[in-house]
Amino acid sequence: MPQHIEVQTYYPEPQQDNHWLLIGKESVGKTAFIERLVGNKPTSSNLQGSSLFCHEYSWNDYAIIDTPGIQTHMDSVVTSQVLKKLHSNKQVILMVKSTDLIDDLHDLWPLIQSRSGIVVITYWDKVKHRPDVAQEVARLRKTTQLEWITVDNRCLDPQQRNTIDNALKQASVFPSEPPKILGNWSVVPKKAFFEMPIVGPLLSLMLLVLPALISVLNANAFADWLYPDTEGGVDWLIARFGVMPDVLHHMLIGEYGVISMLPFLLLYALPTVLIFSAIIALYKTTGLVDRLSYCLDPFMHKLGLSGRDLVRVIMGFGCNVPAIIQTRNCSCCTRGTCVSAISFGSACSYQLPATIAVFSAAGKPYLALPYLLFLGLTTCLYLLVTTSKSQRRASMSTNLLNRGFLQPPNIRFALNEMFGVIREFITTALPLFIGICFVAGFLSWLGVIDFITALIAPVMTLLNLPEGAAIAVILGAIRKDGLAIGLIESSSQSLKVVGMSDVQLLAAVYLAGVMLPCIVSLLTIVREMRWHFAAKMALRQMTCAFLFTAVLSWGWG
């Protein structure tokens, strides 16, 4: 499900004295800070590397440009863009984390020396109880002639805003050398229960899978509760249309018709999207996603990924498109592998409810868990097969995630995220869903659906699947919820293809979901990684999808 991201896809070139560039490492809290400062709604989370483009904010007489987090030891796309941006800006707000102050200053100072600006120290709540730290900040102000402002970036009071305003008016030039920090500022986050030896990685993995599982199960229960009322409303709409031209009948109330498929959209897709987005928003704002990714990082290396890449794969369960774009913050060594993992294994918030809808229509909702397990297993096998030893070795040196701090949830952020999802669902998802129903209904009226089904029927036979599963595979390759349109009988909300065993049904849904990325995702990959990478990846994914499906359907069917 695409998230509502109001960003500029270009980097504006500030030429005026009131333009300030906000820079810092990942997870330092730049976006949360600027949102609290100017009062705008957040457009990205505290997820490490979540800001991909510059966000320009107007505050008082200033234009403050929030930039992506800098990774000083990794060759990501966005870091190179920020470094280029620095060359054209002379006024900087440098943000450093109090718990990593020495390393942050050492790494970032060469980038901002000889420019004018101020220093903002975030996560001050972690160290403010120490008198020596407060004394050191006072010494830094005196020796550098700079303003060093301490903040808890989750909460800014009016006095702090006034301090920042005055500091920007009286900004000084950064010295050529970073100041020497006296004392030890480092604060090590406490270990959580899921970081225990041996069982820790398993618990971490379960926590990462939990949002998808909870959203799917709750959507299924919600659908069972409301289905009778929804079905009655759809039947009333169909009866109101009466006699109409045959082509409109197919497109509106036929087996692929828009009105006929409304129960799926309302009962499965929307609840799954809302529940998943709410849980993931809480994971992000509490720092749990980063901590879990850090715990699983050593195991990701064996698949050619790093912990930071796993974050993007999990994001793909919401929507593949923003997750693919987020890979700009991955290392160039692992970015291609991460995109492949998202395309193959991240069952988006359309694919998951469509899958559950099919299982429920067949009276077999218990197949949801085996489906997720098989999808996870084959994604790991897919990465093992398609990554080289050199890629796996390179991934071991690309993880710059720290353990991060666990903190109370930001309910405001979670609600804003959910409202953004609802808005995106109405403005983007709903029109696309209606469009595919119209196209499918029109093609059905033309007889194209029957022709294509007959054309690829031999392939289904080779995979030990019924010929009727072909249409689900075709529509699923165009758009992930197309697999439900292809398999569910709209008039009775039962399966169009009868007589399939549990394994055959599981295999058919699996193939329809993973054979190819949806059209929108594929176009995004072409734009981000170029067409030759997309073509090679699509061919490789299709081959592996057919092989895994054959093993499942013939081996256990």
Number of C-alpha atoms within 10 A of each C-alpha: 26 20 23 20 15 11 14 12 10 9 16 12 10 18 10 11 11 15 21 23 23 25 24 25 23 23 25 26 24 27 25 21 22 24 20 18 20 14 11 12 14 19 20 20 19 23 22 24 26 21 25 23 19 20 22 20 19 13 14 9 9 16 17 22 23 24 25 27 25 24 22 15 13 18 16 21 16 23 23 14 16 20 13 12 16 16 10 11 19 19 25 25 22 22 26 27 26 24 21 18 17 20 12 19 21 13 16 20 17 14 12 23 17 16 18 20 26 25 21 23 23 24 20 18 12 17 16 15 10 10 9 15 19 14 11 14 17 13 15 18 14 12 10 16 15 20 23 21 18 21 20 17 22 16 12 15 11 9 9 15 14 11 12 19 15 12 18 20 11 13 19 18 18 22 17 12 13 17 15 11 15 14 10 12 18 15 12 12 14 10 12 11 11 19 18 14 9 9 11 17 21 16 17 23 15 14 17 20 16 15 20 25 19 15 23 28 18 15 25 21 13 15 21 13 12 13 17 11 10 17 17 11 14 18 14 11 14 16 11 9 11 8 9 10 7 12 16 16 20 25 26 23 23 25 25 30 25 24 20 26 25 18 23 23 21 15 22 28 26 22 21 31 28 21 20 21 29 22 17 23 24 20 23 20 22 20 21 23 27 26 26 27 25 25 22 20 22 17 14 21 21 19 26 27 32 31 26 29 30 23 23 27 26 25 23 26 26 28 23 32 23 19 27 27 18 23 29 20 27 27 26 17 21 24 24 21 23 27 26 25 25 28 29 29 25 27 27 27 30 26 29 28 29 29 27 25 34 28 24 21 19 21 12 15 16 13 18 20 13 12 19 17 12 16 20 17 12 17 23 17 14 21 20 15 11 16 17 13 12 10 18 21 16 19 27 19 14 23 21 17 18 18 18 19 18 18 10 10 16 15 13 12 22 21 15 16 26 22 17 18 24 20 14 17 22 13 12 15 20 13 12 14 19 19 14 21 26 20 16 26 25 23 18 20 18 13 11 13 20 15 13 13 19 15 12 16 19 15 15 19 12 13 22 19 25 20 17 19 26 29 24 25 28 23 23 29 21 20 22 29 29 27 31 30 27 27 31 26 20 24 15 12 20 18 21 18 16 12 11 16 12 17 20 22 25 24 27 27 26 25 27 30 33 27 24 27 29 23 14 13 22 22 16 19 25 15 12 16 17 12 15 10 14 22 14 10 23 19 13 16 22 16 13 21 22 20 13 19 25 20 14 20 21 15 9 10 17
